[in-house]
Amino acid sequence: MALTDQRWQIRYSYPAPPEAWWAKNGLEKNTTYLNNGEEKLTPEEAAAIVARQYRHEGPLTDITVWQETPKERDARLAARRKAEADEQNGIWWGMGGAN
């Protein structure tokens, strides 16, 4: 997959632990990119693979798989280019409030 390809994403809900006071209706959501060809699987199969990678347990609900739009891709690439330029100029995320 080339950096300029429109990437696939997945979102699903899973049961939150009891101490997760921020969770709505007892569920947490995960949204992430698919990196290993999971978009060719059914949404349920892809969600099961991703959930296993993140150690999310329980029934997965509200599963959605989609491909980013050209506008989203362009924003992702612009953010990446900015981060690379900042890093070359000695500015990076680990600096905290120093910059």
C-alpha positions as CSV (number, residue, x, y, z in Angstrom):
1,M,0.0,0.0,0.0
2,A,1.4,3.4,-1.0
3,L,1.3,6.2,1.4
4,T,-1.0,8.1,-0.9
5,D,-3.6,5.4,-1.1
6,Q,-7.0,6.0,0.5
7,R,-6.8,3.8,3.6
8,W,-9.6,1.7,5.1
9,Q,-10.8,2.3,8.6
10,I,-12.9,0.3,11.1
11,R,-15.0,1.4,14.1
12,Y,-16.7,-0.8,16.6
13,S,-18.0,-0.7,20.2
14,Y,-17.1,-3.2,22.9
15,P,-18.0,-3.6,26.6
16,A,-16.2,-1.1,28.9
17,P,-14.7,-2.2,32.2
18,P,-16.7,-1.2,35.3
19,E,-14.1,1.5,36.2
20,A,-14.6,3.3,32.8
21,W,-16.8,6.1,34.0
22,W,-16.4,7.9,30.7
23,A,-18.0,5.1,28.7
24,K,-21.5,5.8,27.3
25,N,-24.0,3.0,27.9
26,G,-21.3,0.8,29.2
27,L,-19.5,0.7,25.8
28,E,-16.3,2.1,24.5
29,K,-15.5,2.7,20.8
30,N,-12.4,2.0,18.9
31,T,-11.6,3.5,15.5
32,T,-8.4,2.6,13.7
33,Y,-6.9,1.9,10.3
34,L,-6.9,-1.5,8.7
35,N,-3.3,-2.4,7.8
36,N,-3.1,-6.1,6.8
37,G,-5.8,-6.5,4.1
38,E,-8.6,-7.0,6.6
39,E,-10.9,-4.9,4.4
40,K,-11.4,-8.0,2.2
41,L,-13.0,-9.8,5.1
42,T,-16.5,-9.3,6.4
43,P,-16.8,-6.4,8.9
44,E,-17.3,-8.9,11.7
45,E,-14.2,-10.9,10.9
46,A,-12.1,-7.7,10.5
47,A,-13.4,-6.3,13.8
48,A,-12.6,-9.6,15.6
49,I,-9.0,-9.5,14.3
50,V,-8.5,-5.8,15.3
51,A,-10.1,-6.4,18.7
52,R,-7.8,-9.3,19.4
53,Q,-4.8,-7.1,18.6
54,Y,-6.0,-4.4,21.0
55,R,-7.2,-7.0,23.6
56,H,-10.8,-5.8,23.5
57,E,-13.1,-8.5,24.8
58,G,-16.8,-9.1,24.7
59,P,-19.4,-8.8,22.0
60,L,-18.5,-6.3,19.3
61,T,-21.3,-4.1,18.1
62,D,-21.9,-1.1,15.8
63,I,-19.2,-2.4,13.4
64,T,-18.5,-0.1,10.5
65,V,-15.8,-0.3,7.8
66,W,-15.2,2.5,5.3
67,Q,-12.5,3.9,3.0
68,E,-11.3,7.4,3.8
69,T,-12.3,10.1,1.3
70,P,-9.8,11.9,-0.8
71,K,-10.2,15.0,1.5
72,E,-9.4,12.8,4.6
73,R,-6.4,11.3,2.8
74,D,-5.1,14.7,1.9
75,A,-5.5,16.0,5.5
76,R,-3.7,12.9,6.8
77,L,-0.8,13.4,4.3
78,A,-0.6,17.1,5.1
79,A,-0.4,16.3,8.8
80,R,2.4,13.8,8.1
81,R,4.3,16.2,6.0
82,K,4.0,18.9,8.7
83,A,5.2,16.5,11.4
84,E,8.2,15.5,9.2
85,A,9.1,19.2,8.6
86,D,8.8,20.0,12.3
87,E,11.0,17.1,13.2
88,Q,13.6,18.2,10.6
89,N,13.5,21.7,12.3
90,G,14.1,20.2,15.7
91,I,10.5,20.4,16.9
92,W,8.9,17.1,17.9
93,W,6.1,15.8,20.1
94,G,8.4,14.8,23.0
95,M,9.3,18.5,23.7
96,G,6.3,19.2,25.8
97,G,5.9,22.9,26.3
98,A,9.5,23.7,25.4
99,N,8.7,25.0,22.0
